[in-house]
């Protein structure tokens, strides 16, 4: 019975550490870019877009599709980096296993 109590304490501690790590992801940011930095996107560890910056030289009224492509590329780059950040931070709790719905 004592072993079971000890194990439950360890599980509870690990849950608390995981929750704290998930909360901390919200304060961590990554940046994605496209076109050599003419479009940049900042995303937090919860995959929320915090900012989008478009430099004037990226805007060509005759080539709107190019700007759209740059924005999509930058957003996807930032989201991929946020995913990597989450996997890195939370992977220490899961041993690298992907657990659906955990993060």
MODELLER restraints for C-alpha pairs under 7 A, 6 or more apart:
rsr = mdl.restraints
at = mdl.atoms
rsr.add(forms.Gaussian(group=physical.xy_distance, feature=features.Distance(at['CA:21:A'], at['CA:90:A']), mean=6.97, stdev=0.5))
rsr.add(forms.Gaussian(group=physical.xy_distance, feature=features.Distance(at['CA:25:A'], at['CA:44:A']), mean=6.94, stdev=0.5))
rsr.add(forms.Gaussian(group=physical.xy_distance, feature=features.Distance(at['CA:25:A'], at['CA:45:A']), mean=4.36, stdev=0.5))
rsr.add(forms.Gaussian(group=physical.xy_distance, feature=features.Distance(at['CA:25:A'], at['CA:46:A']), mean=6.17, stdev=0.5))
rsr.add(forms.Gaussian(group=physical.xy_distance, feature=features.Distance(at['CA:25:A'], at['CA:86:A']), mean=6.92, stdev=0.5))
rsr.add(forms.Gaussian(group=physical.xy_distance, feature=features.Distance(at['CA:26:A'], at['CA:44:A']), mean=5.61, stdev=0.5))
rsr.add(forms.Gaussian(group=physical.xy_distance, feature=features.Distance(at['CA:26:A'], at['CA:45:A']), mean=5.04, stdev=0.5))
rsr.add(forms.Gaussian(group=physical.xy_distance, feature=features.Distance(at['CA:26:A'], at['CA:46:A']), mean=5.33, stdev=0.5))
rsr.add(forms.Gaussian(group=physical.xy_distance, feature=features.Distance(at['CA:27:A'], at['CA:44:A']), mean=6.48, stdev=0.5))
rsr.add(forms.Gaussian(group=physical.xy_distance, feature=features.Distance(at['CA:27:A'], at['CA:45:A']), mean=7.00, stdev=0.5))
rsr.add(forms.Gaussian(group=physical.xy_distance, feature=features.Distance(at['CA:28:A'], at['CA:44:A']), mean=5.49, stdev=0.5))
rsr.add(forms.Gaussian(group=physical.xy_distance, feature=features.Distance(at['CA:28:A'], at['CA:45:A']), mean=5.53, stdev=0.5))
rsr.add(forms.Gaussian(group=physical.xy_distance, feature=features.Distance(at['CA:29:A'], at['CA:42:A']), mean=6.62, stdev=0.5))
rsr.add(forms.Gaussian(group=physical.xy_distance, feature=features.Distance(at['CA:29:A'], at['CA:43:A']), mean=5.54, stdev=0.5))
rsr.add(forms.Gaussian(group=physical.xy_distance, feature=features.Distance(at['CA:29:A'], at['CA:44:A']), mean=4.18, stdev=0.5))
rsr.add(forms.Gaussian(group=physical.xy_distance, feature=features.Distance(at['CA:29:A'], at['CA:45:A']), mean=6.01, stdev=0.5))
rsr.add(forms.Gaussian(group=physical.xy_distance, feature=features.Distance(at['CA:30:A'], at['CA:42:A']), mean=5.77, stdev=0.5))
rsr.add(forms.Gaussian(group=physical.xy_distance, feature=features.Distance(at['CA:30:A'], at['CA:43:A']), mean=5.49, stdev=0.5))
rsr.add(forms.Gaussian(group=physical.xy_distance, feature=features.Distance(at['CA:30:A'], at['CA:44:A']), mean=6.24, stdev=0.5))
rsr.add(forms.Gaussian(group=physical.xy_distance, feature=features.Distance(at['CA:30:A'], at['CA:78:A']), mean=6.27, stdev=0.5))
rsr.add(forms.Gaussian(group=physical.xy_distance, feature=features.Distance(at['CA:30:A'], at['CA:81:A']), mean=6.36, stdev=0.5))
rsr.add(forms.Gaussian(group=physical.xy_distance, feature=features.Distance(at['CA:30:A'], at['CA:82:A']), mean=6.20, stdev=0.5))
rsr.add(forms.Gaussian(group=physical.xy_distance, feature=features.Distance(at['CA:31:A'], at['CA:40:A']), mean=6.75, stdev=0.5))
rsr.add(forms.Gaussian(group=physical.xy_distance, feature=features.Distance(at['CA:31:A'], at['CA:41:A']), mean=5.53, stdev=0.5))
rsr.add(forms.Gaussian(group=physical.xy_distance, feature=features.Distance(at['CA:31:A'], at['CA:42:A']), mean=4.42, stdev=0.5))
rsr.add(forms.Gaussian(group=physical.xy_distance, feature=features.Distance(at['CA:31:A'], at['CA:43:A']), mean=6.26, stdev=0.5))
rsr.add(forms.Gaussian(group=physical.xy_distance, feature=features.Distance(at['CA:31:A'], at['CA:78:A']), mean=5.22, stdev=0.5))
rsr.add(forms.Gaussian(group=physical.xy_distance, feature=features.Distance(at['CA:32:A'], at['CA:40:A']), mean=5.65, stdev=0.5))
rsr.add(forms.Gaussian(group=physical.xy_distance, feature=features.Distance(at['CA:32:A'], at['CA:41:A']), mean=5.18, stdev=0.5))
rsr.add(forms.Gaussian(group=physical.xy_distance, feature=features.Distance(at['CA:32:A'], at['CA:42:A']), mean=6.46, stdev=0.5))
rsr.add(forms.Gaussian(group=physical.xy_distance, feature=features.Distance(at['CA:32:A'], at['CA:74:A']), mean=4.98, stdev=0.5))
rsr.add(forms.Gaussian(group=physical.xy_distance, feature=features.Distance(at['CA:32:A'], at['CA:75:A']), mean=6.37, stdev=0.5))
rsr.add(forms.Gaussian(group=physical.xy_distance, feature=features.Distance(at['CA:32:A'], at['CA:77:A']), mean=4.75, stdev=0.5))
rsr.add(forms.Gaussian(group=physical.xy_distance, feature=features.Distance(at['CA:32:A'], at['CA:78:A']), mean=3.86, stdev=0.5))
rsr.add(forms.Gaussian(group=physical.xy_distance, feature=features.Distance(at['CA:33:A'], at['CA:39:A']), mean=5.54, stdev=0.5))
rsr.add(forms.Gaussian(group=physical.xy_distance, feature=features.Distance(at['CA:33:A'], at['CA:40:A']), mean=4.26, stdev=0.5))
rsr.add(forms.Gaussian(group=physical.xy_distance, feature=features.Distance(at['CA:33:A'], at['CA:41:A']), mean=6.22, stdev=0.5))
rsr.add(forms.Gaussian(group=physical.xy_distance, feature=features.Distance(at['CA:33:A'], at['CA:74:A']), mean=4.31, stdev=0.5))
rsr.add(forms.Gaussian(group=physical.xy_distance, feature=features.Distance(at['CA:33:A'], at['CA:77:A']), mean=6.62, stdev=0.5))
rsr.add(forms.Gaussian(group=physical.xy_distance, feature=features.Distance(at['CA:34:A'], at['CA:40:A']), mean=6.61, stdev=0.5))
rsr.add(forms.Gaussian(group=physical.xy_distance, feature=features.Distance(at['CA:34:A'], at['CA:70:A']), mean=5.50, stdev=0.5))
rsr.add(forms.Gaussian(group=physical.xy_distance, feature=features.Distance(at['CA:34:A'], at['CA:73:A']), mean=5.97, stdev=0.5))
rsr.add(forms.Gaussian(group=physical.xy_distance, feature=features.Distance(at['CA:34:A'], at['CA:74:A']), mean=4.97, stdev=0.5))
rsr.add(forms.Gaussian(group=physical.xy_distance, feature=features.Distance(at['CA:35:A'], at['CA:70:A']), mean=6.44, stdev=0.5))
rsr.add(forms.Gaussian(group=physical.xy_distance, feature=features.Distance(at['CA:38:A'], at['CA:54:A']), mean=5.88, stdev=0.5))
rsr.add(forms.Gaussian(group=physical.xy_distance, feature=features.Distance(at['CA:38:A'], at['CA:55:A']), mean=5.11, stdev=0.5))
rsr.add(forms.Gaussian(group=physical.xy_distance, feature=features.Distance(at['CA:38:A'], at['CA:58:A']), mean=5.90, stdev=0.5))
rsr.add(forms.Gaussian(group=physical.xy_distance, feature=features.Distance(at['CA:39:A'], at['CA:53:A']), mean=5.63, stdev=0.5))
rsr.add(forms.Gaussian(group=physical.xy_distance, feature=features.Distance(at['CA:39:A'], at['CA:54:A']), mean=4.64, stdev=0.5))
rsr.add(forms.Gaussian(group=physical.xy_distance, feature=features.Distance(at['CA:39:A'], at['CA:55:A']), mean=6.45, stdev=0.5))
rsr.add(forms.Gaussian(group=physical.xy_distance, feature=features.Distance(at['CA:39:A'], at['CA:70:A']), mean=6.40, stdev=0.5))
rsr.add(forms.Gaussian(group=physical.xy_distance, feature=features.Distance(at['CA:39:A'], at['CA:71:A']), mean=6.31, stdev=0.5))
rsr.add(forms.Gaussian(group=physical.xy_distance, feature=features.Distance(at['CA:39:A'], at['CA:74:A']), mean=6.42, stdev=0.5))
rsr.add(forms.Gaussian(group=physical.xy_distance, feature=features.Distance(at['CA:40:A'], at['CA:52:A']), mean=5.82, stdev=0.5))
rsr.add(forms.Gaussian(group=physical.xy_distance, feature=features.Distance(at['CA:40:A'], at['CA:53:A']), mean=5.18, stdev=0.5))
rsr.add(forms.Gaussian(group=physical.xy_distance, feature=features.Distance(at['CA:40:A'], at['CA:54:A']), mean=6.72, stdev=0.5))
rsr.add(forms.Gaussian(group=physical.xy_distance, feature=features.Distance(at['CA:40:A'], at['CA:74:A']), mean=5.88, stdev=0.5))
rsr.add(forms.Gaussian(group=physical.xy_distance, feature=features.Distance(at['CA:41:A'], at['CA:51:A']), mean=5.65, stdev=0.5))
rsr.add(forms.Gaussian(group=physical.xy_distance, feature=features.Distance(at['CA:41:A'], at['CA:52:A']), mean=4.53, stdev=0.5))
rsr.add(forms.Gaussian(group=physical.xy_distance, feature=features.Distance(at['CA:41:A'], at['CA:53:A']), mean=6.40, stdev=0.5))
rsr.add(forms.Gaussian(group=physical.xy_distance, feature=features.Distance(at['CA:41:A'], at['CA:74:A']), mean=5.91, stdev=0.5))
rsr.add(forms.Gaussian(group=physical.xy_distance, feature=features.Distance(at['CA:41:A'], at['CA:75:A']), mean=5.84, stdev=0.5))
rsr.add(forms.Gaussian(group=physical.xy_distance, feature=features.Distance(at['CA:41:A'], at['CA:78:A']), mean=6.28, stdev=0.5))
rsr.add(forms.Gaussian(group=physical.xy_distance, feature=features.Distance(at['CA:42:A'], at['CA:49:A']), mean=6.00, stdev=0.5))
rsr.add(forms.Gaussian(group=physical.xy_distance, feature=features.Distance(at['CA:42:A'], at['CA:50:A']), mean=5.40, stdev=0.5))
rsr.add(forms.Gaussian(group=physical.xy_distance, feature=features.Distance(at['CA:42:A'], at['CA:51:A']), mean=5.12, stdev=0.5))
rsr.add(forms.Gaussian(group=physical.xy_distance, feature=features.Distance(at['CA:42:A'], at['CA:52:A']), mean=6.55, stdev=0.5))
rsr.add(forms.Gaussian(group=physical.xy_distance, feature=features.Distance(at['CA:42:A'], at['CA:78:A']), mean=6.57, stdev=0.5))
rsr.add(forms.Gaussian(group=physical.xy_distance, feature=features.Distance(at['CA:43:A'], at['CA:49:A']), mean=4.42, stdev=0.5))
rsr.add(forms.Gaussian(group=physical.xy_distance, feature=features.Distance(at['CA:43:A'], at['CA:50:A']), mean=5.31, stdev=0.5))
rsr.add(forms.Gaussian(group=physical.xy_distance, feature=features.Distance(at['CA:43:A'], at['CA:78:A']), mean=6.06, stdev=0.5))
rsr.add(forms.Gaussian(group=physical.xy_distance, feature=features.Distance(at['CA:43:A'], at['CA:79:A']), mean=6.79, stdev=0.5))
rsr.add(forms.Gaussian(group=physical.xy_distance, feature=features.Distance(at['CA:43:A'], at['CA:82:A']), mean=6.81, stdev=0.5))
rsr.add(forms.Gaussian(group=physical.xy_distance, feature=features.Distance(at['CA:44:A'], at['CA:50:A']), mean=6.87, stdev=0.5))
rsr.add(forms.Gaussian(group=physical.xy_distance, feature=features.Distance(at['CA:44:A'], at['CA:82:A']), mean=6.63, stdev=0.5))
rsr.add(forms.Gaussian(group=physical.xy_distance, feature=features.Distance(at['CA:45:A'], at['CA:82:A']), mean=5.16, stdev=0.5))
rsr.add(forms.Gaussian(group=physical.xy_distance, feature=features.Distance(at['CA:45:A'], at['CA:85:A']), mean=6.66, stdev=0.5))
rsr.add(forms.Gaussian(group=physical.xy_distance, feature=features.Distance(at['CA:45:A'], at['CA:86:A']), mean=6.24, stdev=0.5))
rsr.add(forms.Gaussian(group=physical.xy_distance, feature=features.Distance(at['CA:47:A'], at['CA:79:A']), mean=6.03, stdev=0.5))
rsr.add(forms.Gaussian(group=physical.xy_distance, feature=features.Distance(at['CA:47:A'], at['CA:82:A']), mean=5.98, stdev=0.5))
rsr.add(forms.Gaussian(group=physical.xy_distance, feature=features.Distance(at['CA:58:A'], at['CA:67:A']), mean=6.46, stdev=0.5))
rsr.add(forms.Gaussian(group=physical.xy_distance, feature=features.Distance(at['CA:59:A'], at['CA:67:A']), mean=6.53, stdev=0.5))
